[in-house]
């Protein structure tokens, strides 16, 4: 969730006592380490002129 795009303060609420902390970025999964970055979806032209998904 990206806070500026998805949340907003409630009108009239006092947030002075709210404890906040910066979270660490998520760890990369084993699958991501093995497979690498995902390729974009869509149609790809193969060398034989055949389209595949």
Secondary structure as UniProt FT lines:
FT   HELIX           3..6
FT   TURN            11..12
FT   TURN            16..17
FT   HELIX           30..35
FT   STRAND          44..45
FT   TURN            47..48
FT   STRAND          51..52
//
